[in-house]
Amino acid sequence: MSAGQSAERRTVLLTGASGGVGTLMRELLPSHGHDLRLLDVVPVPGAPDAITADLADRDALRAAVRGTDAILHLAGISLESTFEKILRANIEGTYNLYEAARAEGVRRIVFASSNHAVGYMPWPAPGAPPLPVDAPHRPDTFYGLSKCFGEDLAQFYWDKYGIETVSVRIGSCFPEPTSVRMLAVWLSPADGAHLFDRALRAEGVGHSIVYGSSANTRTVWDLEPTRALGFDPRDDSETFAAKLIAEQGELDTTRPDQAHLGGAFITDPPIWPR
């Protein structure tokens, strides 16, 4: 039995439940002892009891938060978009969620931050120390900028209101990596569920920023703060390395799209389709 399965069950509001990571987590997190209350701006497939609401709807957010033990906040725009759209969904939306949590007495939030909050950091050279969590913000897009805001908002709500947050700078959470760059930052769905479980349950986190990836041989960032939560990743992207390198070649940091942590978000960011 896993640590999550043996622990007391908790009610967690999962925002962004129909998104890519949200879909994976709504399937995996219940086995860690979490009863999920689902929320998204669009209907959640196969979940007729899910809450359909926009993050701008403050009354709906308060109702969704009410009676929960914690929040896993995955909602928002997950690619680049105009500043106006990012402002509404990721910046104002996250503020509205924190206000709802404060009003309803919810004291633990796990915030889906991103490696794009530090996307302009140079890709570490071979043998260089891993990128620490206290590296200065260097966002690569308006999307990355919104994640910097979310981290700072979480710090403010901890200092002023005592709401604890773990801000997880997620790498790439997919069933398997799809690029050579992703070999360094891949977070397997199983490790992702384990990480979110630990972030929801760990004691005394205050506001903690951690990187979110599996135990990848090619990792470029410091996972020790993540492990301090009790995170014990089991997967390694090296399983997929030979195939990806044969198809794409080794990472070439002389190329602008591979010279920084943010990858293609630096040169040609994928645009949110809505």
Helices and strands as residue ranges (DSSP letters): H 3-6, E 10-15, H 20-28, G 29-32, E 34-40, E 51-52, H 58-65, E 70-73, H 83-86, I 87-92, H 93-104, E 108-114, G 115-118, H 142-161, E 164-170, E 172-173, H 182-185, E 186-187, H 189-201, E 207-212, H 224-227, G 237-240, H 241-248, G 256-258, H 264-267
